[in-house]
Amino acid sequence: MNPDEAVQAILDYHKKTNHSVQSVREGNVRLDFSILPRLYKLYRRAETVALPEDVEPSDVGALAAIAGDAPTSSGVPRIEDVAALLKLSAGITKWLKVPNGRMAFRAASCTGALYHIELYLVCGDLSGLPAGVYQYGAQDNALRRVRSGDYRGALVGATAGHAGVASAPACIVYTSVFWRNAWKYQSRAYRHSYWDCGTILSNTLSVAGSRGLSAELVTGFVDDEVNRVVDVDGVREAAVAIVPFGGGSGAVAATEAPARLNLETMPYSPKEIDYPLIREAHAATSLDEAGTAVWRALDGGAQAEVGAPVTTEGPAESVERVILRRGSTRRFQLAPIGEDALRTMLTAAARPVPGDWPCIVSRPLNTLYVIVNAVDGLEPGAYVYHTEGGELELLHAGDHRFMAGHLGLNQELAHDAAVNVYFLTDLDAVTGAMGARGYRAAQLDASIRAGRLYLSAYAMGLGATGLTFFDEEVTQFFSPHAAGKNVMFLTLLGVPQKRRRVMPE
Ligand SMILES: Cc1cc2nc3c(=O)[nH]c(=O)nc-3n(C[C@H](O)[C@H](O)[C@H](O)COP(=O)(O)O)c2cc1C
């Protein structure tokens, strides 16, 4: 596929998976619970390596860590930090009582609670952990050894020498197991690979910041090489992001990616359904060596400041504790939130995302559009948020609760929440400037910012949830300002109605 065909293929994918009233009605197939996928990746034979269980909270205020404003150094992570990063990104944090037993509750929210994102640690020798490639098993908060030895050089090679990867003692590679989400969401699940990886990435970046560890997001890499390092096939399970973290371990030289091991794993379901659109979308956004070199050469590096850094004065709850107690709001009160609270959450969301995408289109890649249902001090209506000056510009005033409920796929949550925040990007401009890979960057930029909104709501004692939406109707609602843009993510913020009953881990 040449670059123009790849751009067309990903734009077609996006269009074909837009939700409309008609597509939702027609696509509403009965779920087949006899093939409900397993929630965990289980190796038939792989050595288990224990991780420290307890997460020590840091003393950095959660909001500064969430916004990426906590001071970081370039220290070598301790095994306790590695364990905290993995557990608070994708681990089990508590158990929910359900009628026929209990359900594991994860650190980050995920569409359909299907948890299709897997995490792999690729590290040099750390104190308490020998160099290797390890898969993180959420089911028992332990590592499975995939490879012994130092494979960081293969990631340096696969990222065309990304400076952060080349100086990091360890990296986390995030993959998506497409079928585990497509079981429910069919072809639209490809978008969820980025949505659900993004909410996890917000946690990873916040927890790294709160522990003083530098961390950044790498989206430009030779897919086939990274997939080989973590021993996945690139079709049913594929790498979608890399986060190098920490420093102080010296430069790592590029090496060739190893051959696949084909370690045997347990099937996820008795049978899997193939969704060609997912395969095609992933192939269209994949990079080879030449494409990765171009991406790296255009890497914008440090981003312009947006707004003032978020700081918290005096003792404040740590982001570790915020993550341990979060859980998506299932019902909102109609009650208002304060304007200051909304502005703090928007500021945190708008701070620069440490991503490696080319600096050739506007940053941030997404514009935030806000439906204010109930905010003390703000007129109800539709707004656009100007990230640089932090202003909320009123697009059209009015009580839009019913419209909000409709746009959020006719779900009460969107009607009841105090605020609906939509992330919109111009996919033609993004892919025109960056190629088809820009699609992944735009999705991740939105979902990481949305994850920050979500976490900052919890840090301030409010509630939040992600939600899906009727794509083109949302664009129309915010037009003419939003004309030509595409919806990437929706987060609801408000006052939660009732707490779920959960058991400690
Ligand atoms: C991107 C995204 C979209 C979501 N969309 C919906 C939705 O349309 N309706 C809904 O009730 N919940 C939605 N959720 C919430 C998930 O169902 C919830 O995260 C999942 O059940 C796990 O629960 P937890 O977040 O409390 O851990 C969404 C979550 C995310 C991250």
The ligand as an SDF file (V2000), in Angstrom:
LIG
                    3D

 31 33  0  0  0  0  0  0  0  0999 V2000
  -13.5980    5.0760   25.8590 C   0  0  0  0  0  0  0  0  0  0  0  0
  -14.6770    4.5780   26.7670 C   0  0  0  0  0  0  0  0  0  0  0  0
  -15.9860    4.5600   26.3140 C   0  0  0  0  0  0  0  0  0  0  0  0
  -16.9940    4.1160   27.1640 C   0  0  0  0  0  0  0  0  0  0  0  0
  -18.2880    4.1270   26.7130 N   0  0  0  0  0  0  0  0  0  0  0  0
  -19.2840    3.7850   27.5530 C   0  0  0  0  0  0  0  0  0  0  0  0
  -20.6400    3.8660   27.1310 C   0  0  0  0  0  0  0  0  0  0  0  0
  -20.9340    4.2230   25.9910 O   0  0  0  0  0  0  0  0  0  0  0  0
  -21.5920    3.5640   28.0410 N   0  0  0  0  0  0  0  0  0  0  0  0
  -21.3020    3.1700   29.3150 C   0  0  0  0  0  0  0  0  0  0  0  0
  -22.2100    2.9150   30.0950 O   0  0  0  0  0  0  0  0  0  0  0  0
  -20.0110    3.0700   29.7320 N   0  0  0  0  0  0  0  0  0  0  0  0
  -19.0050    3.3790   28.8920 C   0  0  0  0  0  0  0  0  0  0  0  0
  -17.6980    3.2930   29.3100 N   0  0  0  0  0  0  0  0  0  0  0  0
  -17.3890    2.8730   30.6940 C   0  0  0  0  0  0  0  0  0  0  0  0
  -16.9670    1.4120   30.7300 C   0  0  0  0  0  0  0  0  0  0  0  0
  -18.0890    0.5990   30.5810 O   0  0  0  0  0  0  0  0  0  0  0  0
  -16.2370    1.1420   32.0420 C   0  0  0  0  0  0  0  0  0  0  0  0
  -15.0070    1.8070   31.9970 O   0  0  0  0  0  0  0  0  0  0  0  0
  -15.9920   -0.3570   32.2260 C   0  0  0  0  0  0  0  0  0  0  0  0
  -17.1930   -1.0090   32.4970 O   0  0  0  0  0  0  0  0  0  0  0  0
  -15.0230   -0.6130   33.3610 C   0  0  0  0  0  0  0  0  0  0  0  0
  -15.4880   -0.0560   34.5440 O   0  0  0  0  0  0  0  0  0  0  0  0
  -14.6010    0.9680   35.3740 P   0  0  0  0  0  0  0  0  0  0  0  0
  -14.2210    2.0900   34.4680 O   0  0  0  0  0  0  0  0  0  0  0  0
  -15.4840    1.4300   36.4910 O   0  0  0  0  0  0  0  0  0  0  0  0
  -13.3950    0.2380   35.8440 O   0  0  0  0  0  0  0  0  0  0  0  0
  -16.6770    3.6930   28.4760 C   0  0  0  0  0  0  0  0  0  0  0  0
  -15.3470    3.6910   28.9010 C   0  0  0  0  0  0  0  0  0  0  0  0
  -14.3500    4.1200   28.0570 C   0  0  0  0  0  0  0  0  0  0  0  0
  -12.9300    4.1010   28.5310 C   0  0  0  0  0  0  0  0  0  0  0  0
  1  2  1  0
  2  3  1  0
  2 30  2  0
  3  4  2  0
  4  5  1  0
  4 28  1  0
  5  6  2  0
  6  7  1  0
  6 13  1  0
  7  8  2  0
  7  9  1  0
  9 10  1  0
 10 11  2  0
 10 12  1  0
 12 13  2  0
 13 14  1  0
 14 15  1  0
 14 28  1  0
 15 16  1  0
 16 17  1  0
 16 18  1  0
 18 19  1  0
 18 20  1  0
 20 21  1  0
 20 22  1  0
 22 23  1  0
 23 24  1  0
 24 25  2  0
 24 26  1  0
 24 27  1  0
 28 29  2  0
 29 30  1  0
 30 31  1  0
M  END
$$$$
